[in-house]
């Protein structure tokens, strides 16, 4: 008969690992989401500039084919609509702020600075801080969604 090691759920090492997993997972999610939003915003901006320049150029170079500038203009409207709906720039800023707030807590935790200076409470404090940051970011998103859904409100520029 072998001897099995029993790990209690309140084992400090287990909680600390869980606390850092929560913080690291949140940081990674916000990092990826911010990069994706920034990339989408930049692509939409560049495409808008290219299409805007191509419309008069197409009208000048191929005056016998008015459908070309019309199609380019339609694509420009679609991209502008996508930018208004998906709010990539705003998401990038919001996700970046949340990511940096999580990173601040991770750094404080790693060096044992307040509020992570009590070994008995530091893991719970880290999980609470990350959960608060995520909740605050979700509240900002919900507020934006509610404002956009208000009757009579036009889409942002």
Backbone as a printed PyTorch tensor [residue, N CA C, xyz], in Angstrom:
tensor([[[  0.8300,  -1.1770,   0.0000],
         [  0.0000,   0.0000,   0.0000],
         [  0.8770,   1.2430,   0.0000]],

        [[  0.6690,   2.1360,  -0.9740],
         [  1.4720,   3.3510,  -1.0610],
         [  0.8650,   4.4700,  -0.2450]],

        [[  1.6650,   5.4400,   0.0150],
         [  1.2190,   6.6050,   0.7750],
         [  0.9040,   7.7240,  -0.2140]],

        [[ -0.3150,   8.1920,  -0.2120],
         [ -0.7270,   9.2650,  -1.1210],
         [ -0.6270,  10.6030,  -0.4060]],

        [[ -0.1530,  11.6060,  -1.1270],
         [ -0.0610,  12.9490,  -0.5590],
         [ -1.4170,  13.6240,  -0.7010]],

        [[ -1.9220,  14.1070,   0.3940],
         [ -3.2080,  14.7880,   0.3920],
         [ -2.9440,  16.2890,   0.4140]],

        [[ -3.5170,  16.9880,  -0.5500],
         [ -3.3730,  18.4410,  -0.6080],
         [ -4.7120,  19.0470,  -0.2450]],

        [[ -4.6940,  19.8140,   0.8070],
         [ -5.9170,  20.4840,   1.2380],
         [ -6.2490,  21.6190,   0.2730]],

        [[ -7.5360,  21.9030,   0.0830],
         [ -7.9040,  22.9750,  -0.8340],
         [ -7.3520,  24.3340,  -0.4150]],

        [[ -7.0790,  24.5280,   0.8680],
         [ -6.5760,  25.8140,   1.3380],
         [ -5.0580,  25.8670,   1.3870]],

        [[ -4.3900,  24.8990,   0.7880],
         [ -2.9330,  24.8940,   0.7240],
         [ -2.4830,  26.1880,   0.0480]],

        [[ -1.6150,  26.9630,   0.7160],
         [ -1.2000,  28.2800,   0.2120],
         [ -0.5500,  28.1810,  -1.1600]],

        [[  0.2400,  27.1260,  -1.3950],
         [  0.9100,  26.9730,  -2.6770],
         [ -0.1160,  26.7960,  -3.7920]],

        [[ -1.1620,  26.0020,  -3.5470],
         [ -2.2070,  25.7760,  -4.5380],
         [ -2.9690,  27.0720,  -4.8200]],

        [[ -3.3200,  27.8120,  -3.7640],
         [ -4.0510,  29.0630,  -3.9540],
         [ -3.2010,  30.0780,  -4.7130]],

        [[ -1.9200,  30.1680,  -4.3590],
         [ -1.0490,  31.1290,  -5.0240],
         [ -0.9590,  30.8030,  -6.5140]],

        [[ -0.8220,  29.5470,  -6.8400],
         [ -0.7840,  29.1530,  -8.2430],
         [ -2.0900,  29.5230,  -8.9320]],

        [[ -3.1980,  29.2700,  -8.2620],
         [ -4.4910,  29.6110,  -8.8440],
         [ -4.6060,  31.1260,  -9.0260]],

        [[ -4.1920,  31.8910,  -8.0280],
         [ -4.2880,  33.3510,  -8.1060],
         [ -3.4780,  33.8800,  -9.2860]],

        [[ -2.2660,  33.3850,  -9.4510],
         [ -1.4470,  33.8410, -10.5810],
         [ -1.9960,  33.3250, -11.9070]],

        [[ -2.5920,  32.1380, -11.9150],
         [ -3.2280,  31.6410, -13.1420],
         [ -4.3590,  32.5620, -13.5580]],

        [[ -5.1460,  33.0080, -12.5820],
         [ -6.2420,  33.9330, -12.8720],
         [ -5.6850,  35.2370, -13.4460]],

        [[ -4.6860,  35.7960, -12.7820],
         [ -4.1040,  37.0640, -13.2360],
         [ -3.4240,  36.9090, -14.5970]],

        [[ -2.6580,  35.8450, -14.7630],
         [ -1.9650,  35.6290, -16.0380],
         [ -2.9520,  35.3820, -17.1750]],

        [[ -3.9990,  34.6140, -16.8990],
         [ -5.0170,  34.3490, -17.9180],
         [ -5.7370,  35.6160, -18.3360]],

        [[ -6.0710,  36.4510, -17.3630],
         [ -6.7390,  37.7150, -17.6670],
         [ -5.8160,  38.6230, -18.4750]],

        [[ -4.5660,  38.6970, -18.0570],
         [ -3.5960,  39.5230, -18.7810],
         [ -3.4700,  39.0600, -20.2400]],

        [[ -3.3210,  37.7550, -20.4450],
         [ -3.1830,  37.2220, -21.8090],
         [ -4.4240,  37.5150, -22.6470]],

        [[ -5.6210,  37.3540, -22.0580],
         [ -6.8500,  37.6060, -22.8050],
         [ -6.8990,  39.0650, -23.2650]],

        [[ -6.6410,  39.9900, -22.3430],
         [ -6.6860,  41.4070, -22.7020],
         [ -5.5890,  41.7730, -23.6960]],

        [[ -4.4260,  41.1430, -23.5950],
         [ -3.3410,  41.3930, -24.5410],
         [ -3.7510,  40.9870, -25.9520]],

        [[ -4.2800,  39.7780, -26.0980],
         [ -4.7000,  39.2750, -27.4150],
         [ -5.8630,  40.1050, -27.9600]],

        [[ -6.8430,  40.4020, -27.1030],
         [ -8.0090,  41.1730, -27.5490],
         [ -7.6080,  42.5830, -27.9760]],

        [[ -6.6930,  43.2050, -27.2450],
         [ -6.2360,  44.5510, -27.6040],
         [ -5.4930,  44.5300, -28.9310]],

        [[ -4.6180,  43.5510, -29.1130],
         [ -3.8820,  43.4490, -30.3790],
         [ -4.8300,  43.2340, -31.5510]],

        [[ -5.8190,  42.3690, -31.3640],
         [ -6.7820,  42.0910, -32.4300],
         [ -7.5790,  43.3530, -32.7690]],

        [[ -8.0120,  44.0770, -31.7620],
         [ -8.7800,  45.3020, -31.9950],
         [ -7.9280,  46.3670, -32.6680]],

        [[ -6.6770,  46.5000, -32.2250],
         [ -5.7830,  47.4890, -32.8390],
         [ -5.5370,  47.1510, -34.3080]],

        [[ -5.3000,  45.8770, -34.5900],
         [ -5.0590,  45.4460, -35.9720],
         [ -6.2980,  45.7040, -36.8310]],

        [[ -7.4730,  45.3610, -36.3250],
         [ -8.7130,  45.5860, -37.0810],
         [ -8.9330,  47.0720, -37.3360]],

        [[ -8.6570,  47.8910, -36.3350],
         [ -8.8160,  49.3380, -36.4990],
         [ -7.8630,  49.8640, -37.5700]],

        [[ -6.6100,  49.4510, -37.5080],
         [ -5.6270,  49.9300, -38.4870],
         [ -5.9700,  49.4780, -39.9040]],

        [[ -6.4000,  48.2410, -40.0400],
         [ -6.7850,  47.7410, -41.3670],
         [ -7.9720,  48.5360, -41.9000]],

        [[ -8.9670,  48.7860, -41.0460],
         [-10.1430,  49.5360, -41.5040],
         [ -9.7700,  50.9750, -41.8620]],

        [[ -8.8730,  51.5820, -41.1020],
         [ -8.4300,  52.9430, -41.4120],
         [ -7.6950,  52.9840, -42.7490]],

        [[ -6.7660,  52.0740, -42.9260],
         [ -5.9880,  52.0400, -44.1680],
         [ -6.8890,  51.7530, -45.3720]],

        [[ -7.8170,  50.8220, -45.2130],
         [ -8.7350,  50.4890, -46.3050],
         [ -9.6180,  51.6830, -46.6480]],

        [[-10.0390,  52.4180, -45.6390],
         [-10.8500,  53.6160, -45.8640],
         [-10.0770,  54.6500, -46.6820]],

        [[ -8.8280,  54.8580, -46.3390],
         [ -7.9970,  55.8210, -47.0730],
         [ -7.8020,  55.3660, -48.5210]],

        [[ -7.4860,  54.0940, -48.7040],
         [ -7.2480,  53.5700, -50.0550],
         [ -8.5120,  53.6730, -50.9050]],

        [[ -9.6480,  53.2580, -50.3570],
         [-10.8990,  53.3370, -51.1210],
         [-11.2750,  54.7800, -51.4270]],

        [[-11.0790,  55.6710, -50.4560],
         [-11.3990,  57.0880, -50.6780],
         [-10.5710,  57.6690, -51.8160]],

        [[ -9.3170,  57.2810, -51.8760],
         [ -8.4540,  57.7650, -52.9630],
         [ -8.7950,  57.0970, -54.2910]],

        [[ -9.2510,  55.8570, -54.2480],
         [ -9.5260,  55.1060, -55.4770],
         [-10.8030,  55.5680, -56.1800]],

        [[-11.7550,  56.1230, -55.4570],
         [-13.0270,  56.5250, -56.0750],
         [-12.8210,  57.5970, -57.1520]],

        [[-12.2180,  58.7470, -56.8290],
         [-12.0330,  59.7450, -57.9050],
         [-11.0510,  59.2710, -58.9780]],

        [[-10.0800,  58.4710, -58.5690],
         [ -9.1210,  57.9450, -59.5380],
         [ -9.8190,  57.0390, -60.5470]],

        [[-10.7080,  56.1740, -60.0620],
         [-11.4470,  55.2800, -60.9620],
         [-12.3650,  56.0810, -61.8840]],

        [[-12.9960,  57.1160, -61.3500],
         [-13.8750,  57.9520, -62.1790],
         [-13.0840,  58.6610, -63.2750]],

        [[-11.8710,  59.0510, -62.9590],
         [-11.0320,  59.7490, -63.9300],
         [-10.4440,  58.7940, -64.9710]],

        [[ -9.9660,  57.6450, -64.5110],
         [ -9.2890,  56.7160, -65.4180],
         [-10.2420,  55.8930, -66.2780]],

        [[-11.4230,  55.5990, -65.7300],
         [-12.3800,  54.7640, -66.4710],
         [-13.7560,  55.4520, -66.4430]],

        [[-13.8830,  56.6100, -67.1210],
         [-15.1550,  57.3320, -67.0750],
         [-16.3080,  56.5680, -67.7160]],

        [[-16.0010,  55.6250, -68.5830],
         [-17.0590,  54.8530, -69.2410],
         [-17.6300,  53.7600, -68.3260]],

        [[-17.0470,  53.5490, -67.1590],
         [-17.5090,  52.4950, -66.2370],
         [-17.8820,  53.1100, -64.8830]],

        [[-19.0120,  53.8000, -64.8080],
         [-19.3950,  54.4620, -63.5560],
         [-19.6700,  53.4790, -62.4130]],

        [[-19.8530,  52.2060, -62.7560],
         [-20.1090,  51.2360, -61.6950],
         [-18.8700,  51.0060, -60.8160]],

        [[-17.6710,  51.2530, -61.3290],
         [-16.4550,  51.0340, -60.5290],
         [-16.4030,  52.0010, -59.3380]],

        [[-16.5370,  53.3240, -59.5500],
         [-16.5620,  54.2140, -58.3830],
         [-17.7570,  53.9360, -57.4680]],

        [[-18.8730,  53.5100, -58.0660],
         [-20.0490,  53.1950, -57.2470],
         [-19.7660,  52.0080, -56.3270]],

        [[-19.1260,  50.9860, -56.8580],
         [-18.7810,  49.8080, -56.0480],
         [-17.7770,  50.1930, -54.9590]],

        [[-16.7720,  50.9750, -55.3320],
         [-15.7780,  51.4130, -54.3450],
         [-16.4390,  52.2390, -53.2380]],

        [[-17.3620,  53.1060, -53.6240],
         [-18.0970,  53.9000, -52.6380],
         [-18.9370,  53.0330, -51.7200]],

        [[-19.5560,  52.0060, -52.2940],
         [-20.3490,  51.0790, -51.4770],
         [-19.4690,  50.3400, -50.4740]],

        [[-18.2970,  49.9120, -50.9180],
         [-17.3600,  49.2490, -50.0050],
         [-16.9310,  50.1910, -48.8780]],

        [[-16.7350,  51.4460, -49.2190],
         [-16.3650,  52.4420, -48.2170],
         [-17.4590,  52.5860, -47.1600]],

        [[-18.7100,  52.5910, -47.5930],
         [-19.8340,  52.6830, -46.6610],
         [-19.8830,  51.4490, -45.7550]],

        [[-19.6450,  50.2750, -46.3230],
         [-19.6490,  49.0400, -45.5260],
         [-18.5570,  49.0930, -44.4600]],

        [[-17.3790,  49.5280, -44.8330],
         [-16.2790,  49.6000, -43.8630],
         [-16.5830,  50.6280, -42.7750]],

        [[-17.1380,  51.7620, -43.1580],
         [-17.5140,  52.7690, -42.1610],
         [-18.5580,  52.2030, -41.2020]],

        [[-19.4960,  51.4310, -41.7280],
         [-20.4960,  50.7930, -40.8710],
         [-19.8770,  49.7880, -39.9190]],

        [[-18.9410,  49.0060, -40.4130],
         [-18.2520,  48.0280, -39.5530],
         [-17.4830,  48.7300, -38.4440]],

        [[-16.8390,  49.8330, -38.7660],
         [-16.0970,  50.5870, -37.7440],
         [-17.0380,  51.0950, -36.6630]],

        [[-18.2120,  51.5700, -37.0750],
         [-19.1780,  52.0750, -36.1060],
         [-19.7470,  50.9510, -35.2420]],

        [[-19.9900,  49.8120, -35.8460],
         [-20.5790,  48.6890, -35.1120],
         [-19.5650,  48.0360, -34.1750]],

        [[-18.3800,  47.7510, -34.6680],
         [-17.4080,  46.9790, -33.8920],
         [-16.5370,  47.8230, -32.9690]],

        [[-16.4610,  49.1230, -33.2020],
         [-15.7520,  50.0420, -32.3060],
         [-14.3380,  49.5500, -31.9620]],

        [[-13.5640,  49.1940, -32.9730],
         [-12.2480,  48.6020, -32.7470],
         [-11.3050,  49.5170, -31.9810]],

        [[-11.2880,  50.7930, -32.2850],
         [-10.3690,  51.6940, -31.5880],
         [-10.7410,  51.8060, -30.1120]],

        [[-12.0230,  51.9630, -29.8210],
         [-12.4770,  52.0670, -28.4390],
         [-12.1800,  50.7730, -27.6780]],

        [[-12.4020,  49.6330, -28.3350],
         [-12.0920,  48.3510, -27.6980],
         [-10.6050,  48.2360, -27.4000]],

        [[ -9.7820,  48.6500, -28.3500],
         [ -8.3340,  48.6050, -28.1430],
         [ -7.9480,  49.3960, -26.8950]],

        [[ -8.4750,  50.5950, -26.7640],
         [ -8.1510,  51.4240, -25.6070],
         [ -8.6640,  50.8090, -24.3100]],

        [[ -9.8980,  50.3190, -24.3260],
         [-10.4870,  49.7160, -23.1260],
         [ -9.7280,  48.4560, -22.7130]],

        [[ -9.4290,  47.5890, -23.6790],
         [ -8.7020,  46.3540, -23.3760],
         [ -7.2840,  46.6520, -22.9050]],

        [[ -6.6480,  47.6510, -23.4930],
         [ -5.2860,  48.0130, -23.0790],
         [ -5.2720,  48.5500, -21.6520]],

        [[ -6.2640,  49.3550, -21.3100],
         [ -6.3470,  49.8690, -19.9390],
         [ -6.5320,  48.7270, -18.9450]],

        [[ -7.4080,  47.7910, -19.2570],
         [ -7.6320,  46.6510, -18.3620],
         [ -6.3700,  45.7980, -18.2560]],

        [[ -5.7080,  45.5700, -19.3790],
         [ -4.4690,  44.7710, -19.3710],
         [ -3.4260,  45.4120, -18.4670]],

        [[ -3.2540,  46.7200, -18.5800],
         [ -2.2560,  47.4030, -17.7590],
         [ -2.6480,  47.4130, -16.2830]],

        [[ -3.9360,  47.4830, -15.9980],
         [ -4.3830,  47.4110, -14.6030],
         [ -4.0800,  46.0360, -14.0110]],

        [[ -4.2900,  44.9830, -14.7910],
         [ -3.9560,  43.6270, -14.3320],
         [ -2.4480,  43.5060, -14.1500]],

        [[ -1.6780,  44.0480, -15.0830],
         [ -0.2140,  43.9850, -14.9780],
         [  0.2750,  44.6990, -13.7220]],

        [[ -0.3310,  45.8100, -13.3790],
         [  0.0380,  46.5220, -12.1510],
         [ -0.1540,  45.6180, -10.9360]],

        [[ -1.2780,  44.9200, -10.8860],
         [ -1.5440,  44.0260,  -9.7570],
         [ -0.5700,  42.8500,  -9.7410]],

        [[ -0.2410,  42.3230, -10.8990],
         [  0.7250,  41.2120, -10.9630],
         [  2.0820,  41.6600, -10.4280]],

        [[  2.5030,  42.8530, -10.7790],
         [  3.7970,  43.3580, -10.2990],
         [  3.7900,  43.5580,  -8.7880]],

        [[  2.7320,  44.1700,  -8.2800],
         [  2.6310,  44.3700,  -6.8330],
         [  2.6550,  43.0290,  -6.1050]],

        [[  1.9570,  42.0560,  -6.6500],
         [  1.9020,  40.7150,  -6.0600],
         [  3.2910,  40.0820,  -6.0400]],

        [[  4.0050,  40.1810,  -7.1560],
         [  5.3240,  39.5320,  -7.2670],
         [  6.3310,  40.0660,  -6.2590]],

        [[  6.2410,  41.3510,  -5.9430],
         [  7.2020,  41.9210,  -4.9940],
         [  6.6590,  41.9760,  -3.5720]],

        [[  5.4290,  41.5360,  -3.3800],
         [  4.8470,  41.5140,  -2.0390],
         [  4.5010,  42.8880,  -1.5010]],

        [[  4.2080,  43.8370,  -2.4030],
         [  3.8230,  45.1860,  -1.9830],
         [  2.3530,  45.1930,  -1.5650]],

        [[  1.9740,  46.2480,  -0.8420],
         [  0.5780,  46.3790,  -0.4100],
         [ -0.3370,  46.3550,  -1.6330]],

        [[ -1.4250,  45.6620,  -1.6410],
         [ -2.0850,  44.8920,  -0.5850],
         [ -1.6750,  43.4170,  -0.5280]],

        [[ -0.5470,  43.0870,  -1.1250],
         [ -0.1090,  41.6860,  -1.1930],
         [  1.0100,  41.3780,  -0.2070]],

        [[  1.1160,  42.1800,   0.8440],
         [  2.1910,  42.0040,   1.8090],
         [  1.8510,  41.0270,   2.9330]],

        [[  0.6090,  40.5930,   3.0180],
         [  0.2170,  39.5910,   4.0220],
         [  0.1190,  38.2350,   3.3330]],

        [[  1.0390,  37.3090,   3.6530],
         [  1.0430,  36.0030,   2.9780],
         [ -0.2840,  35.2460,   3.0930]],

        [[ -1.0160,  35.4740,   4.1530],
         [ -2.2760,  34.7520,   4.3430],
         [ -3.3890,  35.2880,   3.4470]],

        [[ -3.2680,  36.5310,   3.0020],
         [ -4.3560,  37.1650,   2.2440],
         [ -3.9870,  37.5180,   0.8090]],

        [[ -2.7150,  37.4360,   0.4600],
         [ -2.2650,  37.9690,  -0.8260],
         [ -2.9220,  37.3010,  -2.0270]],

        [[ -3.1510,  35.9880,  -1.9590],
         [ -3.7570,  35.2950,  -3.0960],
         [ -5.2100,  35.7140,  -3.2940]],

        [[ -5.9370,  35.7810,  -2.1940],
         [ -7.3340,  36.2130,  -2.2790],
         [ -7.4180,  37.6570,  -2.7700]],

        [[ -6.4910,  38.4960,  -2.3230],
         [ -6.4770,  39.8980,  -2.7600],
         [ -6.2190,  40.0120,  -4.2610]],

        [[ -5.3130,  39.1830,  -4.7730],
         [ -5.0200,  39.2250,  -6.2100],
         [ -6.2380,  38.8040,  -7.0260]],

        [[ -6.8850,  37.7250,  -6.6160],
         [ -8.0750,  37.2660,  -7.3470],
         [ -9.1720,  38.3270,  -7.2830]],

        [[ -9.3570,  38.9570,  -6.1160],
         [-10.3650,  40.0150,  -5.9940],
         [-10.0300,  41.2020,  -6.8930]],

        [[ -8.7620,  41.5840,  -6.9340],
         [ -8.3630,  42.7310,  -7.7550],
         [ -8.5890,  42.4570,  -9.2370]],

        [[ -8.1950,  41.2770,  -9.6960],
         [ -8.3750,  40.9340, -11.1130],
         [ -9.8610,  40.8480, -11.4490]],

        [[-10.6360,  40.2630, -10.5630],
         [-12.0820,  40.1540, -10.7790],
         [-12.7160,  41.5420, -10.8430]],

        [[-12.2560,  42.4590,  -9.9850],
         [-12.7730,  43.8320, -10.0020],
         [-12.4260,  44.5240, -11.3250]],

        [[-11.1940,  44.3560, -11.7880],
         [-10.7670,  44.9650, -13.0590],
         [-11.6230,  44.4400, -14.2080]],

        [[-11.8170,  43.1310, -14.2540],
         [-12.6480,  42.5350, -15.3110],
         [-14.0880,  43.0290, -15.2180]],

        [[-14.6030,  43.1230, -13.9950],
         [-15.9680,  43.6120, -13.8000],
         [-16.1250,  45.0610, -14.2270]],

        [[-15.1330,  45.8900, -13.8910],
         [-15.1730,  47.3020, -14.2970],
         [-15.1550,  47.4380, -15.8170]],

        [[-14.3090,  46.6380, -16.4640],
         [-14.2410,  46.6870, -17.9260],
         [-15.5690,  46.2400, -18.5330]],

        [[-16.1700,  45.2160, -17.9600],
         [-17.4660,  44.7350, -18.4530],
         [-18.5500,  45.7930, -18.2380]],

        [[-18.4900,  46.5020, -17.1210],
         [-19.4560,  47.5770, -16.8600],
         [-19.3200,  48.6870, -17.8990]],

        [[-18.0810,  49.0530, -18.2500],
         [-17.8820,  50.0810, -19.2780],
         [-18.4510,  49.6110, -20.6070]],

        [[-18.2240,  48.3460, -20.9340],
         [-18.7670,  47.7960, -22.1790],
         [-20.2910,  47.8420, -22.1460]],

        [[-20.9010,  47.4340, -21.0390],
         [-22.3620,  47.4290, -20.9230],
         [-22.9160,  48.8480, -21.0320]],

        [[-22.2170,  49.8120, -20.4480],
         [-22.6550,  51.2040, -20.5350],
         [-22.6090,  51.6980, -21.9780]],

        [[-21.5460,  51.3680, -22.6860],
         [-21.4340,  51.7590, -24.0950],
         [-22.5530,  51.1190, -24.9060]],

        [[-22.8020,  49.8310, -24.6730],
         [-23.8550,  49.1210, -25.4090],
         [-25.2200,  49.7310, -25.1180]],

        [[-25.4610,  50.0980, -23.8700],
         [-26.7460,  50.6960, -23.5030],
         [-26.9090,  52.0640, -24.1610]],

        [[-25.8520,  52.8630, -24.1590],
         [-25.9170,  54.1830, -24.7880],
         [-26.1810,  54.0660, -26.2810]],

        [[-25.5670,  53.0730, -26.9200],
         [-25.7560,  52.8860, -28.3600],
         [-27.1560,  52.3900, -28.6790]],

        [[-27.8140,  51.7500, -27.7270],
         [-29.1460,  51.2010, -27.9650],
         [-30.2570,  52.2060, -27.6740]],

        [[-29.9140,  53.3750, -27.1280],
         [-30.9330,  54.3700, -26.8060],
         [-31.6370,  54.8290, -28.0780]],

        [[-32.9780,  54.9360, -28.0260],
         [-33.7280,  55.3820, -29.2050],
         [-33.3290,  56.8040, -29.6000]],

        [[-33.2420,  57.0260, -30.8910],
         [-32.9240,  58.3490, -31.4050],
         [-31.4460,  58.6760, -31.4100]],

        [[-30.6390,  57.7700, -30.9160],
         [-29.1880,  58.0190, -30.8930],
         [-28.5870,  57.5630, -32.2120]],

        [[-27.7920,  58.4250, -32.8200],
         [-27.1600,  58.0630, -34.0880],
         [-25.8720,  57.2990, -33.8150]],

        [[-25.3980,  56.5980, -34.8370],
         [-24.1410,  55.8660, -34.7170],
         [-22.9970,  56.8570, -34.5570]],

        [[-21.9770,  56.4860, -33.7560],
         [-20.8370,  57.3910, -33.5900],
         [-20.0500,  57.5320, -34.8820]],

        [[-19.3380,  58.6410, -35.0080],
         [-18.5100,  58.8870, -36.2000],
         [-17.2620,  58.0700, -36.1490]]])
